[in-house]
Amino acid sequence: MDLKQLAYFVAVVEEGNITKAAARLHISQPPLSTQIRLLEEDLGIKLLDRGPRQISLSEAGQLLYC
């Protein structure tokens, strides 16, 4: 886990959408998704519940975001 991954996580949470977060961060969507997935793997928990158009926080994601 690094600070960049945490910043990406915060952007995704605040935007509620990976595509919008990627635009805000000025990166493309695939690397952002990869970094979020790597963060989840490093922590060993699921942080986001991914829907077809929106992202919501899992219980663990809520704890990390607070």
Secondary structure as GFF3:
##gff-version 3
##sequence-region A 1 66
A	DSSP	alpha_helix	3	15	.	.	.	ID=ss1
A	DSSP	alpha_helix	18	25	.	.	.	ID=ss2
A	DSSP	alpha_helix	29	43	.	.	.	ID=ss3
A	DSSP	beta_strand	48	50	.	.	.	ID=ss4
A	DSSP	beta_strand	55	57	.	.	.	ID=ss5
A	DSSP	alpha_helix	59	65	.	.	.	ID=ss6
###
